Amino acid sequence: MKSVTAIVGSYRKGGVTDTAVDEILASAREEGAETRKIYLVDAHIEFCMNCRKCTRQEGLRRGECCIDDEMGSILDKIELSDAIVLASPMNFGTVTAIMKRFIERLVCYAYWPWGMHGPKIRNPRKSKRAVVVVSSAAPSLIARLMSKMVGLLKTAAGILGAKTTGVLFIGIAARRPEQELSRRTRKKARSLGKKLVS
Ligand SMILES: Cc1cc2nc3c(=O)[nH]c(=O)nc-3n(C[C@H](O)[C@H](O)[C@H](O)COP(=O)(O)O)c2cc1C
C-alpha cells in the first residue's frame, strides 16, 4: 500500500489550503493509499541555528540535528512515505513563516563541512512523488508570476527525495472567512491526488 504524508503550512485548519490538501488526500485514499497530515502549526519545530553539526556528518543519510524537537520524527515519517504534499498559503509573497522554518531545517540533507564552498545534497535520487499546493489572495496567474514560492516548495520536495508531479495554485483565496474550493479546483486536487499514488 502506498503512503502519502502532507505537510500543511497554513495557520488555519479548515482553510483553503487545508481543504485543498484534504481533497488530494481523499483522492489518494480512494486509490488505496494511506494518508497522514501534519500541521506545522501544531508541531514543535525550532529554528535552524546554523550550528552546522548535521551538515558536517558524512554519508547519504541525513545528518543528525542536535535540536530536541519533533522535526526528526516528522522527517522519519516523510522518509517512509511514497509521496508527499507540501502546502502553504502565500504570505508576503512567499511561504508562511512556519513552512520556511520547516524548510530551513532540511539542511540536514546536505553535506557541507566548514571550508566547503556550498552545500551538496547528500542523495539527489528522487524516488518519491510530490504535489505542491499554494493559495493566495491575488489571482493565481499574477501571484505565481510575482513569487518564487512554487520553486521553493519544489526545491524542498526535491531535498526530501521527491519529484514534483503537480502544482495546485489557488488564487483569490481570501474573499470570505470560510471559503469553499471551486469545482474546478476540487477536480484538479482530486486528479493530482490520484496521480500522486497511481
Ligand atoms: C500575513 C499575511 C500575508 C499575506 N500576504 C499575501 C501576499 O503576499 N499575496 C497574496 O496574494 N495573498 C497574501 N495573503 C493572503 C493569503 O495568501 C490567503 O489568506 C491564504 O491563501 C488563505 O489560505 P488559508 O485559508 O489556508 O489560510 C496574506 C495573508 C496574510 C495573513
The ligand as an SDF file (V2000), in Angstrom:
LIG
                    3D

 31 33  0  0  0  0  0  0  0  0999 V2000
    0.2470   37.9720    6.8570 C   0  0  0  0  0  0  0  0  0  0  0  0
   -0.4010   37.6950    5.5390 C   0  0  0  0  0  0  0  0  0  0  0  0
    0.2750   37.9900    4.3700 C   0  0  0  0  0  0  0  0  0  0  0  0
   -0.3120   37.7360    3.1380 C   0  0  0  0  0  0  0  0  0  0  0  0
    0.3860   38.0330    2.0020 N   0  0  0  0  0  0  0  0  0  0  0  0
   -0.1620   37.7460    0.8000 C   0  0  0  0  0  0  0  0  0  0  0  0
    0.5540   38.0220   -0.3920 C   0  0  0  0  0  0  0  0  0  0  0  0
    1.6800   38.4770   -0.3920 O   0  0  0  0  0  0  0  0  0  0  0  0
   -0.0420   37.7600   -1.5770 N   0  0  0  0  0  0  0  0  0  0  0  0
   -1.3030   37.2380   -1.6650 C   0  0  0  0  0  0  0  0  0  0  0  0
   -1.7980   37.0070   -2.7480 O   0  0  0  0  0  0  0  0  0  0  0  0
   -2.0000   36.9190   -0.5240 N   0  0  0  0  0  0  0  0  0  0  0  0
   -1.4640   37.1780    0.6910 C   0  0  0  0  0  0  0  0  0  0  0  0
   -2.1510   36.8620    1.8410 N   0  0  0  0  0  0  0  0  0  0  0  0
   -3.4400   36.1660    1.7460 C   0  0  0  0  0  0  0  0  0  0  0  0
   -3.2860   34.6640    1.9850 C   0  0  0  0  0  0  0  0  0  0  0  0
   -2.4520   34.1060    0.9990 O   0  0  0  0  0  0  0  0  0  0  0  0
   -4.6400   33.9530    1.9650 C   0  0  0  0  0  0  0  0  0  0  0  0
   -5.4200   34.4680    3.0050 O   0  0  0  0  0  0  0  0  0  0  0  0
   -4.4200   32.4500    2.1110 C   0  0  0  0  0  0  0  0  0  0  0  0
   -4.0540   31.9390    0.8730 O   0  0  0  0  0  0  0  0  0  0  0  0
   -5.5830   31.7020    2.6210 C   0  0  0  0  0  0  0  0  0  0  0  0
   -5.1140   30.4260    2.9820 O   0  0  0  0  0  0  0  0  0  0  0  0
   -5.7220   29.6590    4.2530 P   0  0  0  0  0  0  0  0  0  0  0  0
   -7.2060   29.6010    4.0390 O   0  0  0  0  0  0  0  0  0  0  0  0
   -5.0780   28.3320    4.2690 O   0  0  0  0  0  0  0  0  0  0  0  0
   -5.3870   30.4730    5.4640 O   0  0  0  0  0  0  0  0  0  0  0  0
   -1.5930   37.1420    3.0860 C   0  0  0  0  0  0  0  0  0  0  0  0
   -2.2710   36.8430    4.2760 C   0  0  0  0  0  0  0  0  0  0  0  0
   -1.6970   37.1230    5.4920 C   0  0  0  0  0  0  0  0  0  0  0  0
   -2.4520   36.7880    6.7550 C   0  0  0  0  0  0  0  0  0  0  0  0
  1  2  1  0
  2  3  1  0
  2 30  2  0
  3  4  2  0
  4  5  1  0
  4 28  1  0
  5  6  2  0
  6  7  1  0
  6 13  1  0
  7  8  2  0
  7  9  1  0
  9 10  1  0
 10 11  2  0
 10 12  1  0
 12 13  2  0
 13 14  1  0
 14 15  1  0
 14 28  1  0
 15 16  1  0
 16 17  1  0
 16 18  1  0
 18 19  1  0
 18 20  1  0
 20 21  1  0
 20 22  1  0
 22 23  1  0
 23 24  1  0
 24 25  2  0
 24 26  1  0
 24 27  1  0
 28 29  2  0
 29 30  1  0
 30 31  1  0
M  END
$$$$
